[in-house]
Every structure is written in C-alpha cells, then in structure tokens.
Amino acid sequence: MEVQNIRMAIDRHWAASAAGDLVTEHEIYHDDAVCEYPQSGEIIHGRHNLQALRGHHPGKPSGFVIRRIVGNGNLWVTEYVIAYEGKSAHTVSIMEFREGKVSHETQYFADSFAAPAWRAQWVEQRT
C-alpha cells in the first residue's frame, strides 16, 4: 500500500510541477527536506527554501515530459525532459522518502547534443 501512495504522490508532484502549481508541487516534501543540484554544487535546505527558489525561477517551463518513473520502498527515480525558453534539459530526479514524504532529492540536468554520425550503424535515433 505504501508503494501505491508514494507513486500517487510522485505523479501528483510532477503534474503540479508541469502546471506551475507551486503549492501542490511541494506538498511531497518534508519541512526539513534537502535537495541537491550536484552540477552547480547547490544544496537547498528545507521545503520552504526549495519552493521559494523554484517560485523565483525567471522562466516557466514550456514543456515537461515524463519518460519513466521507477522505484520501490523509499527510493524512487524519475527521468524527464523539461524545456525552458526553447532548450530541453534531460533530467533525473532521485527521491528518498521517509514516512511517505521526500526527505532528500538529488537532481541532475543534462543538455541535449547531436548524435555523432560514426555510431549510426549501432543505434536507433529517438524522435
């Protein structure tokens, strides 16, 4: 039952994030949650600070696509693509849960890049 509740909370979180609903988006976090952005070296302490940071983002996402969500127990991973100002970022969110809410999240962001021609014979190109 707990797995179902966490999955529903994650689905609600990402839908709210895509819609720009800051209140619903942050209901998933404990008050003392920690969120890390390893690529920039930033650590955000507390749900209030995370919500404030996201609320002051200069641009609203113009696209948001969940690729997949996998997890079990207290560890869940979401792969998604988010577009800001016409540029896509492939993103991975790793959420650790405590008592049904996120206590720690790590997010990785990667820019798209053109596939090199030399490996075309071994790959399928996603559209």
Secondary structure, DSSP 8 states (H G I E B T S, - for coil): -HHHHHHHHHHHHHHHHHHT-HHHHTTTEEEEEEEEETTTTEEEESHHHHHHHHHT-SS--SEEEEEEEEEETTEEEEEEEEEETTEEEEEEEEEEEETTEEEEEEEEEEE-----GGGGGG-----
